[in-house]
Amino acid sequence: MALHRNARLGLAGRRALVADVEAGCSCREAGRRRGVSPTTACKWWRRWSQARLEERSSLACLEDRSSRPHRSPRLLAAREQARICAARHRSGWGPRLIAGETGHPHATVWRTLRRAGISRAPRQPRERPRLYEWPCPGDLLHIDSKRFARFTRPGHALTGDRHVTGAEKRTRVGYEWVHSLVDVDRTRFGGQRLVRRPVALPLLSFSRSQPATGSRGWSGA
């Protein structure tokens, strides 16, 4: 059941409201208990009292009704609607191109296609992913480097002191780099190493020093 998005009461609340009226409460008192107006309480009580036994058993009489009118005299003729749908199936065009072919306004064509459930192209099924796995540990490694700035003392986020001396401004503390390596395909083992310079030699030695087997989360020195 699709409830209205602004509905004050759900299906259980509406059933409790009519139960209050059956117990002897007035519609005004039952609406006050459930937080709705007397008009709303009378509406649900009227639908409940006029419903058949099977509708009461399934609570179908307490569901929201469609707001579409019973009669639409100015609705596009069924023959023209079938013509618009046929043009959609034949060409796959959108509402604007179909409107130019059929001579109907763009909005009318779009509403006709939406009413028929063909306003959007059918979604194509996704391809199944092609899974693979390298046979040996270390065949496929992921290596990443991250730069971190060094500091001589904690910053103002901890101390609350934003004062910086001239000597501290002239001091070049530098940076440190963290090299991370993960066997992304087979074992998921990984490690990290902290170095002072971003050169290839420490990274190469770091990748060669990783064990082929070991515990998950191994950290290199």
ZAKEMI-436729 format. One record per residue: x, y, z of N, C-alpha, C, O in turn; residue number from 1. Coordinates in steps of 0.05 Angstrom, whole numbers, plus 5000, padded with zeros to 4 digits. Example, Ala and Ser with C-alpha at 12.3 -4.5 7.8 and 13.67 -1.06 7.14 Angstrom:
! residues 2
[pt [5264, 4886, 5156], [5246, 4910, 5156], [5264, 4934, 5156], [5285, 4934, 5169], 1] [pt [5257, 4955, 5142], [5273, 4979, 5143], [5258, 5001, 5157], [5268, 5023, 5161], 2] 
***
This chain:
! residues 221
[pt [5017, 4976, 5000], [5000, 5000, 5000], [5018, 5025, 5000], [5037, 5026, 5015], 1] [pt [5011, 5044, 4983], [5026, 5069, 4981], [5011, 5091, 4996], [4989, 5099, 4986], 2] [pt [5021, 5100, 5018], [5008, 5121, 5033], [5016, 5148, 5022], [5038, 5151, 5010], 3] [pt [4999, 5168, 5025], [5006, 5195, 5017], [5029, 5205, 5034], [5031, 5199, 5058], 4] [pt [5047, 5220, 5022], [5072, 5227, 5036], [5067, 5246, 5059], [5083, 5248, 5077], 5] [pt [5044, 5261, 5059], [5037, 5279, 5081], [5015, 5267, 5099], [5003, 5282, 5115], 6] [pt [5010, 5241, 5097], [4989, 5229, 5113], [4996, 5231, 5143], [5018, 5224, 5151], 7] [pt [4977, 5240, 5159], [4982, 5242, 5187], [4981, 5214, 5201], [4996, 5209, 5220], 8] [pt [4963, 5197, 5192], [4959, 5171, 5203], [4967, 5149, 5183], [4962, 5152, 5159], 9] [pt [4979, 5128, 5194], [4984, 5105, 5178], [4960, 5086, 5179], [4938, 5094, 5189], 10] [pt [4963, 5062, 5169], [4941, 5043, 5168], [4933, 5035, 5196], [4909, 5032, 5202], 11] [pt [4952, 5031, 5214], [4946, 5023, 5241], [4932, 5046, 5256], [4914, 5041, 5272], 12] [pt [4941, 5071, 5251], [4928, 5094, 5264], [4900, 5098, 5255], [4883, 5105, 5272], 13] [pt [4894, 5093, 5230], [4866, 5096, 5220], [4848, 5074, 5232], [4825, 5079, 5239], 14] [pt [4860, 5050, 5235], [4844, 5028, 5247], [4838, 5035, 5276], [4817, 5029, 5286], 15] [pt [4858, 5046, 5291], [4854, 5053, 5318], [4833, 5076, 5321], [4818, 5077, 5340], 16] [pt [4832, 5094, 5301], [4813, 5116, 5302], [4785, 5105, 5300], [4767, 5113, 5315], 17] [pt [4780, 5087, 5281], [4753, 5077, 5278], [4746, 5059, 5301], [4722, 5056, 5308], 18] [pt [4766, 5046, 5314], [4760, 5030, 5338], [4751, 5048, 5361], [4734, 5041, 5377], 19] [pt [4763, 5072, 5363], [4754, 5091, 5383], [4725, 5100, 5379], [4709, 5102, 5398], 20] [pt [4717, 5104, 5354], [4690, 5112, 5348], [4671, 5089, 5353], [4649, 5093, 5364], 21] [pt [4679, 5064, 5347], [4663, 5041, 5353], [4659, 5037, 5383], [4639, 5027, 5392], 22] [pt [4679, 5046, 5398], [4678, 5043, 5427], [4660, 5064, 5440], [4655, 5063, 5464], 23] [pt [4650, 5083, 5425], [4632, 5103, 5436], [4641, 5131, 5434], [4626, 5150, 5442], 24] [pt [4666, 5136, 5425], [4676, 5164, 5423], [4663, 5178, 5399], [4656, 5165, 5379], 25] [pt [4661, 5203, 5401], [4652, 5219, 5378], [4676, 5222, 5358], [4699, 5218, 5365], 26] [pt [4669, 5230, 5334], [4690, 5234, 5314], [4709, 5257, 5322], [4733, 5255, 5317], 27] [pt [4698, 5277, 5336], [4715, 5299, 5345], [4734, 5289, 5366], [4758, 5296, 5366], 28] [pt [4725, 5273, 5385], [4742, 5263, 5406], [4762, 5243, 5396], [4786, 5244, 5404], 29] [pt [4754, 5226, 5377], [4773, 5206, 5365], [4794, 5221, 5349], [4818, 5213, 5350], 30] [pt [4787, 5242, 5334], [4807, 5257, 5319], [4826, 5272, 5337], [4850, 5274, 5331], 31] [pt [4816, 5282, 5360], [4834, 5295, 5379], [4854, 5276, 5391], [4877, 5283, 5395], 32] [pt [4846, 5251, 5396], [4864, 5231, 5407], [4886, 5224, 5387], [4909, 5219, 5395], 33] [pt [4879, 5223, 5362], [4898, 5214, 5341], [4912, 5237, 5327], [4928, 5233, 5309], 34] [pt [4906, 5262, 5335], [4920, 5285, 5324], [4911, 5293, 5296], [4927, 5303, 5281], 35] [pt [4885, 5288, 5289], [4875, 5296, 5263], [4850, 5313, 5268], [4839, 5314, 5290], 36] [pt [4841, 5325, 5247], [4817, 5342, 5249], [4792, 5325, 5250], [4792, 5302, 5242], 37] [pt [4769, 5337, 5260], [4744, 5322, 5260], [4735, 5314, 5232], [4722, 5293, 5229], 38] [pt [4741, 5330, 5211], [4734, 5323, 5184], [4748, 5298, 5175], [4736, 5281, 5162], 39] [pt [4774, 5296, 5181], [4789, 5272, 5174], [4779, 5248, 5189], [4776, 5226, 5178], 40] [pt [4772, 5251, 5215], [4762, 5228, 5230], [4735, 5219, 5219], [4730, 5195, 5217], 41] [pt [4718, 5238, 5212], [4692, 5230, 5200], [4696, 5216, 5173], [4680, 5198, 5166], 42] [pt [4716, 5225, 5158], [4720, 5212, 5132], [4727, 5183, 5135], [4716, 5166, 5121], 43] [pt [4746, 5177, 5153], [4754, 5149, 5156], [4732, 5133, 5169], [4729, 5109, 5163], 44] [pt [4716, 5144, 5187], [4694, 5129, 5198], [4672, 5124, 5178], [4660, 5102, 5178], 45] [pt [4667, 5143, 5160], [4647, 5138, 5139], [4656, 5116, 5120], [4640, 5100, 5112], 46] [pt [4682, 5116, 5112], [4691, 5095, 5094], [4690, 5068, 5108], [4685, 5048, 5095], 47] [pt [4696, 5067, 5134], [4695, 5042, 5149], [4667, 5032, 5151], [4662, 5008, 5148], 48] [pt [4648, 5049, 5157], [4621, 5041, 5161], [4607, 5033, 5135], [4589, 5016, 5135], 49] [pt [4616, 5043, 5112], [4604, 5036, 5086], [4618, 5013, 5072], [4609, 5004, 5051], 50] [pt [4640, 5003, 5084], [4656, 4982, 5071], [4643, 4955, 5075], [4628, 4951, 5094], 51] [pt [4650, 4936, 5057], [4640, 4909, 5060], [4658, 4894, 5080], [4679, 4904, 5089], 52] [pt [4650, 4869, 5086], [4664, 4854, 5106], [4693, 4847, 5097], [4712, 4849, 5113], 53] [pt [4696, 4839, 5072], [4722, 4832, 5062], [4741, 4857, 5061], [4765, 4854, 5065], 54] [pt [4729, 4880, 5055], [4745, 4905, 5055], [4754, 4912, 5083], [4776, 4923, 5087], 55] [pt [4738, 4907, 5103], [4746, 4912, 5131], [4767, 4892, 5140], [4785, 4899, 5154], 56] [pt [4765, 4867, 5131], [4784, 4847, 5139], [4812, 4853, 5128], [4832, 4849, 5142], 57] [pt [4813, 4862, 5103], [4839, 4869, 5091], [4848, 4898, 5096], [4869, 4906, 5087], 58] [pt [4830, 4914, 5109], [4835, 4942, 5113], [4838, 4958, 5087], [4851, 4979, 5087], 59] [pt [4827, 4947, 5066], [4828, 4961, 5040], [4812, 4987, 5041], [4819, 5006, 5026], 60] [pt [4792, 4989, 5058], [4775, 5013, 5059], [4790, 5036, 5072], [4782, 5059, 5070], 61] [pt [4812, 5030, 5086], [4827, 5051, 5100], [4852, 5059, 5084], [4868, 5075, 5094], 62] [pt [4855, 5050, 5060], [4878, 5058, 5044], [4871, 5084, 5029], [4848, 5090, 5025], 63] [pt [4892, 5098, 5021], [4888, 5123, 5006], [4877, 5116, 4978], [4887, 5098, 4965], 64] [pt [4858, 5132, 4970], [4847, 5129, 4943], [4862, 5146, 4923], [4876, 5165, 4930], 65] [pt [4860, 5138, 4898], [4873, 5153, 4877], [4860, 5180, 4874], [4835, 5182, 4875], 66] [pt [4876, 5201, 4869], [4865, 5227, 4864], [4858, 5233, 4835], [4850, 5255, 4828], 67] [pt [4860, 5213, 4818], [4853, 5216, 4790], [4823, 5218, 4787], [4808, 5203, 4800], 68] [pt [4813, 5236, 4771], [4784, 5239, 4768], [4771, 5215, 4754], [4785, 5201, 4739], 69] [pt [4746, 5210, 4759], [4732, 5188, 4747], [4728, 5193, 4717], [4728, 5173, 4702], 70] [pt [4724, 5217, 4709], [4720, 5224, 4681], [4740, 5245, 4673], [4745, 5264, 4687], 71] [pt [4751, 5242, 4648], [4769, 5262, 4637], [4760, 5268, 4608], [4770, 5256, 4589], 72] [pt [4741, 5286, 4604], [4730, 5290, 4577], [4750, 5300, 4557], [4748, 5294, 4533], 73] [pt [4771, 5314, 4566], [4790, 5325, 4548], [4815, 5307, 4545], [4835, 5316, 4534], 74] [pt [4813, 5283, 4554], [4835, 5264, 4551], [4839, 5257, 4522], [4820, 5255, 4507], 75] [pt [4864, 5254, 4514], [4870, 5247, 4486], [4857, 5221, 4478], [4855, 5202, 4494], 76] [pt [4847, 5220, 4454], [4832, 5196, 4445], [4851, 5172, 4445], [4875, 5174, 4442], 77] [pt [4839, 5148, 4450], [4854, 5123, 4452], [4869, 5118, 4426], [4891, 5107, 4426], 78] [pt [4857, 5125, 4403], [4870, 5121, 4377], [4895, 5137, 4375], [4915, 5127, 4365], 79] [pt [4895, 5162, 4384], [4919, 5179, 4383], [4940, 5170, 4403], [4964, 5172, 4397], 80] [pt [4931, 5160, 4426], [4950, 5150, 4445], [4964, 5125, 4434], [4989, 5122, 4437], 81] [pt [4949, 5108, 4420], [4962, 5084, 4408], [4981, 5093, 4386], [5002, 5080, 4382], 82] [pt [4975, 5114, 4371], [4993, 5124, 4351], [5019, 5134, 4362], [5040, 5129, 4351], 83] [pt [5017, 5149, 4384], [5041, 5159, 4398], [5058, 5136, 4408], [5082, 5136, 4405], 84] [pt [5046, 5116, 4420], [5061, 5093, 4431], [5074, 5077, 4408], [5096, 5067, 4411], 85] [pt [5059, 5075, 4386], [5071, 5061, 4363], [5095, 5075, 4352], [5115, 5062, 4344], 86] [pt [5094, 5102, 4351], [5118, 5117, 4342], [5141, 5113, 4361], [5164, 5113, 4353], 87] [pt [5135, 5111, 4387], [5156, 5107, 4407], [5169, 5080, 4403], [5194, 5078, 4403], 88] [pt [5153, 5059, 4399], [5164, 5032, 4395], [5179, 5030, 4369], [5199, 5015, 4367], 89] [pt [5169, 5043, 4349], [5182, 5041, 4322], [5209, 5055, 4321], [5228, 5044, 4310], 90] [pt [5210, 5080, 4331], [5234, 5096, 4328], [5251, 5099, 4353], [5275, 5103, 4350], 91] [pt [5239, 5095, 4376], [5254, 5100, 4401], [5259, 5129, 4406], [5276, 5136, 4423], 92] [pt [5245, 5147, 4393], [5249, 5176, 4396], [5238, 5185, 4423], [5223, 5171, 4437], 93] [pt [5247, 5210, 4430], [5236, 5223, 4454], [5211, 5238, 4449], [5202, 5239, 4426], 94] [pt [5199, 5250, 4469], [5174, 5264, 4465], [5175, 5287, 4445], [5155, 5291, 4431], 95] [pt [5197, 5301, 4443], [5198, 5324, 4425], [5197, 5316, 4395], [5183, 5328, 4379], 96] [pt [5212, 5295, 4389], [5211, 5285, 4361], [5185, 5273, 4354], [5174, 5276, 4332], 97] [pt [5173, 5258, 4373], [5147, 5246, 4369], [5126, 5267, 4366], [5107, 5264, 4350], 98] [pt [5128, 5289, 4381], [5109, 5311, 4379], [5110, 5323, 4351], [5089, 5331, 4341], 99] [pt [5134, 5326, 4340], [5136, 5337, 4313], [5124, 5318, 4292], [5113, 5328, 4272], 100] [pt [5125, 5292, 4296], [5114, 5274, 4277], [5083, 5271, 4279], [5069, 5270, 4259], 101] [pt [5073, 5271, 4304], [5045, 5266, 4308], [5029, 5292, 4309], [5004, 5291, 4305], 102] [pt [5041, 5315, 4313], [5027, 5340, 4314], [5015, 5347, 4340], [4998, 5365, 4342], 103] [pt [5021, 5332, 4361], [5011, 5338, 4388], [5032, 5353, 4404], [5056, 5351, 4399], 104] [pt [5023, 5368, 4424], [5043, 5382, 4441], [5062, 5363, 4455], [5056, 5340, 4460], 105] [pt [5085, 5374, 4462], [5106, 5358, 4475], [5096, 5347, 4501], [5101, 5324, 4508], 106] [pt [5083, 5364, 4517], [5073, 5355, 4544], [5052, 5333, 4541], [5052, 5314, 4557], 107] [pt [5035, 5335, 4521], [5015, 5314, 4517], [5028, 5287, 4509], [5020, 5266, 4519], 108] [pt [5048, 5289, 4492], [5062, 5264, 4484], [5076, 5252, 4508], [5076, 5227, 4512], 109] [pt [5089, 5269, 4525], [5103, 5258, 4548], [5084, 5245, 4568], [5090, 5223, 4578], 110] [pt [5062, 5257, 4573], [5042, 5246, 4592], [5031, 5220, 4581], [5026, 5201, 4596], 111] [pt [5027, 5218, 4555], [5017, 5193, 4543], [5038, 5171, 4546], [5030, 5148, 4553], 112] [pt [5063, 5177, 4541], [5084, 5157, 4544], [5087, 5148, 4573], [5091, 5125, 4579], 113] [pt [5085, 5167, 4591], [5087, 5161, 4619], [5064, 5144, 4629], [5067, 5126, 4645], 114] [pt [5040, 5150, 4619], [5016, 5134, 4626], [5019, 5105, 4616], [5009, 5087, 4629], 115] [pt [5032, 5102, 4593], [5036, 5075, 4582], [5060, 5061, 4593], [5064, 5038, 4587], 116] [pt [5076, 5075, 4609], [5100, 5063, 4621], [5124, 5060, 4603], [5141, 5044, 4608], 117] [pt [5125, 5076, 4582], [5147, 5074, 4563], [5161, 5102, 4559], [5173, 5107, 4538], 118] [pt [5159, 5119, 4579], [5171, 5145, 4577], [5202, 5144, 4579], [5216, 5162, 4570], 119] [pt [5212, 5122, 4591], [5241, 5118, 4594], [5248, 5093, 4579], [5233, 5073, 4578], 120] [pt [5272, 5093, 4568], [5282, 5069, 4555], [5287, 5047, 4575], [5296, 5053, 4597], 121] [pt [5282, 5022, 4568], [5287, 5000, 4587], [5317, 4999, 4594], [5334, 5002, 4578], 122] [pt [5321, 4994, 4620], [5349, 4993, 4630], [5362, 4967, 4620], [5351, 4945, 4623], 123] [pt [5386, 4970, 4609], [5400, 4947, 4599], [5412, 4931, 4622], [5422, 4943, 4642], 124] [pt [5412, 4904, 4621], [5423, 4888, 4643], [5454, 4892, 4644], [5467, 4895, 4624], 125] [pt [5464, 4893, 4668], [5492, 4897, 4672], [5507, 4871, 4666], [5498, 4849, 4671], 126] [pt [5532, 4875, 4656], [5549, 4852, 4651], [5560, 4842, 4677], [5566, 4857, 4695], 127] [pt [5562, 4816, 4678], [5573, 4803, 4702], [5603, 4811, 4704], [5617, 4810, 4684], 128] [pt [5612, 4818, 4728], [5640, 4825, 4731], [5658, 4801, 4726], [5652, 4778, 4733], 129] [pt [5681, 4807, 4712], [5700, 4786, 4707], [5720, 4785, 4730], [5738, 4802, 4732], 130] [pt [5718, 4765, 4746], [5735, 4762, 4770], [5760, 4748, 4763], [5761, 4730, 4746], 131] [pt [5782, 4755, 4777], [5807, 4742, 4772], [5822, 4742, 4799], [5815, 4757, 4817], 132] [pt [5843, 4726, 4800], [5860, 4725, 4824], [5887, 4715, 4816], [5890, 4694, 4803], 133] [pt [5908, 4730, 4823], [5935, 4721, 4816], [5943, 4697, 4833], [5935, 4695, 4857], 134] [pt [5957, 4678, 4822], [5962, 4653, 4836], [5981, 4655, 4859], [5979, 4640, 4879], 135] [pt [6001, 4673, 4858], [6022, 4674, 4878], [6021, 4700, 4893], [6015, 4721, 4881], 136] [pt [6027, 4700, 4919], [6029, 4726, 4934], [6051, 4743, 4923], [6073, 4734, 4916], 137] [pt [6046, 4769, 4921], [6065, 4788, 4911], [6064, 4793, 4881], [6080, 4809, 4871], 138] [pt [6047, 4778, 4867], [6045, 4783, 4838], [6033, 4810, 4831], [6040, 4821, 4810], 139] [pt [6015, 4820, 4848], [6003, 4845, 4843], [6004, 4862, 4868], [5989, 4856, 4887], 140] [pt [6021, 4882, 4869], [6025, 4899, 4893], [6014, 4927, 4887], [6016, 4937, 4865], 141] [pt [6003, 4939, 4908], [5995, 4967, 4907], [6013, 4983, 4925], [6014, 4977, 4949], 142] [pt [6027, 5002, 4914], [6046, 5019, 4929], [6037, 5048, 4928], [6030, 5058, 4907], 143] [pt [6037, 5061, 4951], [6028, 5088, 4953], [6046, 5103, 4972], [6058, 5092, 4990], 144] [pt [6049, 5130, 4967], [6066, 5147, 4983], [6050, 5171, 4992], [6034, 5182, 4977], 145] [pt [6054, 5179, 5017], [6039, 5202, 5029], [6059, 5219, 5043], [6076, 5210, 5058], 146] [pt [6057, 5246, 5038], [6075, 5265, 5050], [6062, 5278, 5075], [6039, 5285, 5074], 147] [pt [6078, 5279, 5097], [6069, 5291, 5122], [6088, 5313, 5130], [6112, 5309, 5129], 148] [pt [6078, 5336, 5137], [6095, 5359, 5146], [6103, 5354, 5175], [6087, 5346, 5192], 149] [pt [6128, 5360, 5181], [6139, 5357, 5208], [6135, 5384, 5223], [6131, 5404, 5210], 150] [pt [6135, 5383, 5249], [6132, 5408, 5265], [6149, 5405, 5291], [6154, 5382, 5300], 151] [pt [6157, 5428, 5302], [6174, 5428, 5326], [6157, 5428, 5352], [6167, 5419, 5372], 152] [pt [6133, 5437, 5351], [6116, 5438, 5375], [6087, 5435, 5366], [6080, 5440, 5343], 153] [pt [6069, 5427, 5384], [6041, 5425, 5377], [6029, 5451, 5368], [6038, 5473, 5377], 154] [pt [6010, 5451, 5350], [5998, 5475, 5339], [5977, 5487, 5356], [5971, 5477, 5378], 155] [pt [5964, 5508, 5346], [5945, 5523, 5361], [5919, 5507, 5366], [5903, 5513, 5384], 156] [pt [5914, 5485, 5350], [5891, 5469, 5354], [5891, 5455, 5381], [5870, 5450, 5393], 157] [pt [5915, 5450, 5392], [5918, 5438, 5418], [5924, 5458, 5440], [5913, 5457, 5462], 158] [pt [5942, 5477, 5434], [5951, 5496, 5454], [5934, 5521, 5456], [5933, 5534, 5477], 159] [pt [5921, 5529, 5434], [5906, 5553, 5433], [5924, 5578, 5429], [5914, 5600, 5429], 160] [pt [5950, 5574, 5425], [5969, 5597, 5422], [5977, 5599, 5393], [5989, 5580, 5382], 161] [pt [5970, 5621, 5380], [5976, 5625, 5352], [6002, 5641, 5348], [6010, 5647, 5326], 162] [pt [6015, 5649, 5370], [6039, 5665, 5368], [6062, 5648, 5357], [6068, 5626, 5367], 163] [pt [6076, 5659, 5337], [6099, 5645, 5325], [6122, 5665, 5324], [6119, 5687, 5315], 164] [pt [6145, 5657, 5334], [6168, 5674, 5335], [6182, 5674, 5307], [6176, 5658, 5290], 165] [pt [6199, 5694, 5303], [6214, 5696, 5278], [6232, 5672, 5274], [6236, 5663, 5251], 166] [pt [6244, 5662, 5295], [6262, 5639, 5292], [6246, 5614, 5283], [6256, 5598, 5267], 167] [pt [6222, 5611, 5294], [6206, 5588, 5285], [6197, 5591, 5256], [6195, 5571, 5242], 168] [pt [6192, 5615, 5247], [6185, 5619, 5219], [6208, 5613, 5200], [6204, 5602, 5179], 169] [pt [6233, 5619, 5209], [6256, 5613, 5192], [6265, 5584, 5193], [6281, 5576, 5177], 170] [pt [6255, 5570, 5213], [6264, 5542, 5215], [6251, 5525, 5194], [6226, 5526, 5190], 171] [pt [6267, 5510, 5180], [6256, 5492, 5159], [6257, 5463, 5171], [6278, 5450, 5170], 172] [pt [6234, 5454, 5181], [6233, 5428, 5193], [6233, 5406, 5172], [6245, 5385, 5176], 173] [pt [6218, 5411, 5150], [6218, 5392, 5128], [6193, 5374, 5129], [6173, 5379, 5142], 174] [pt [6196, 5351, 5115], [6173, 5333, 5112], [6183, 5304, 5116], [6207, 5299, 5116], 175] [pt [6164, 5286, 5120], [6169, 5258, 5121], [6150, 5244, 5102], [6127, 5254, 5098], 176] [pt [6158, 5221, 5091], [6141, 5207, 5073], [6136, 5179, 5084], [6153, 5166, 5095], 177] [pt [6111, 5170, 5081], [6103, 5143, 5089], [6097, 5127, 5064], [6080, 5134, 5048], 178] [pt [6112, 5105, 5060], [6108, 5087, 5038], [6091, 5064, 5048], [6097, 5051, 5068], 179] [pt [6069, 5059, 5033], [6051, 5036, 5040], [6051, 5017, 5017], [6051, 5024, 4994], 180] [pt [6051, 4991, 5025], [6050, 4970, 5005], [6030, 4949, 5013], [6030, 4940, 5036], 181] [pt [6013, 4940, 4995], [5992, 4920, 5000], [5992, 4900, 4977], [5992, 4908, 4954], 182] [pt [5991, 4875, 4985], [5986, 4854, 4965], [5956, 4853, 4960], [5941, 4840, 4974], 183] [pt [5947, 4868, 4940], [5918, 4874, 4937], [5903, 4850, 4926], [5878, 4851, 4926], 184] [pt [5915, 4829, 4916], [5900, 4809, 4902], [5899, 4782, 4916], [5879, 4768, 4914], 185] [pt [5920, 4775, 4929], [5922, 4747, 4939], [5919, 4745, 4969], [5900, 4733, 4980], 186] [pt [5938, 4758, 4984], [5939, 4754, 5013], [5928, 4777, 5029], [5921, 4774, 5052], 187] [pt [5927, 4801, 5017], [5918, 4826, 5030], [5938, 4834, 5052], [5930, 4850, 5069], 188] [pt [5962, 4824, 5052], [5982, 4833, 5072], [5992, 4860, 5064], [5992, 4867, 5040], 189] [pt [5999, 4876, 5084], [6009, 4903, 5078], [6029, 4913, 5098], [6032, 4901, 5120], 190] [pt [6042, 4935, 5092], [6062, 4946, 5110], [6066, 4975, 5104], [6059, 4985, 5083], 191] [pt [6079, 4989, 5123], [6085, 5018, 5120], [6114, 5022, 5129], [6124, 5009, 5147], 192] [pt [6126, 5043, 5117], [6153, 5050, 5125], [6155, 5081, 5123], [6146, 5093, 5104], 193] [pt [6168, 5092, 5144], [6172, 5121, 5146], [6200, 5128, 5137], [6219, 5118, 5148], 194] [pt [6202, 5147, 5117], [6228, 5155, 5107], [6230, 5185, 5107], [6209, 5199, 5109], 195] [pt [6254, 5196, 5106], [6258, 5225, 5106], [6260, 5237, 5078], [6255, 5261, 5076], 196] [pt [6266, 5221, 5058], [6268, 5233, 5031], [6252, 5216, 5012], [6251, 5192, 5014], 197] [pt [6238, 5229, 4993], [6221, 5215, 4973], [6238, 5204, 4950], [6234, 5214, 4927], 198] [pt [6255, 5185, 4955], [6272, 5174, 4933], [6263, 5146, 4928], [6249, 5134, 4944], 199] [pt [6271, 5135, 4905], [6262, 5109, 4897], [6276, 5086, 4912], [6265, 5065, 4915], 200] [pt [6301, 5091, 4921], [6316, 5069, 4933], [6303, 5058, 4959], [6301, 5034, 4961], 201] [pt [6295, 5075, 4978], [6282, 5064, 5001], [6256, 5050, 4995], [6249, 5030, 5007], 202] [pt [6241, 5060, 4975], [6216, 5047, 4967], [6222, 5020, 4954], [6207, 5001, 4959], 203] [pt [6243, 5018, 4938], [6249, 4992, 4925], [6258, 4972, 4946], [6250, 4949, 4946], 204] [pt [6275, 4980, 4965], [6283, 4962, 4986], [6260, 4954, 5004], [6259, 4932, 5015], 205] [pt [6241, 4973, 5008], [6218, 4967, 5024], [6201, 4946, 5011], [6191, 4928, 5025], 206] [pt [6197, 4947, 4985], [6180, 4928, 4971], [6193, 4900, 4971], [6179, 4880, 4972], 207] [pt [6220, 4899, 4970], [6234, 4874, 4970], [6235, 4861, 4998], [6238, 4837, 5000], 208] [pt [6231, 4878, 5019], [6233, 4867, 5046], [6207, 4856, 5056], [6207, 4845, 5078], 209] [pt [6185, 4859, 5041], [6159, 4849, 5051], [6159, 4819, 5051], [6167, 4807, 5031], 210] [pt [6149, 4806, 5071], [6149, 4777, 5072], [6127, 4766, 5054], [6106, 4779, 5051], 211] [pt [6131, 4743, 5042], [6111, 4731, 5025], [6087, 4720, 5041], [6065, 4720, 5031], 212] [pt [6092, 4712, 5066], [6071, 4703, 5083], [6075, 4717, 5110], [6097, 4725, 5116], 213] [pt [6054, 4719, 5125], [6056, 4732, 5151], [6028, 4739, 5161], [6008, 4729, 5150], 214] [pt [6027, 4756, 5181], [6001, 4764, 5192], [5991, 4789, 5178], [6006, 4805, 5169], 215] [pt [5964, 4791, 5177], [5952, 4814, 5165], [5959, 4839, 5181], [5958, 4839, 5206], 216] [pt [5965, 4861, 5167], [5972, 4886, 5180], [6001, 4888, 5188], [6007, 4904, 5206], 217] [pt [6020, 4873, 5176], [6048, 4874, 5183], [6058, 4902, 5178], [6052, 4914, 5157], 218] [pt [6074, 4913, 5195], [6085, 4940, 5192], [6115, 4939, 5191], [6127, 4929, 5210], 219] [pt [6127, 4949, 5170], [6156, 4949, 5167], [6169, 4970, 5185], [6156, 4990, 5192], 220] [pt [6194, 4967, 5192], [6208, 4986, 5209], [6219, 5008, 5192], [6232, 5027, 5203], 221] 
***
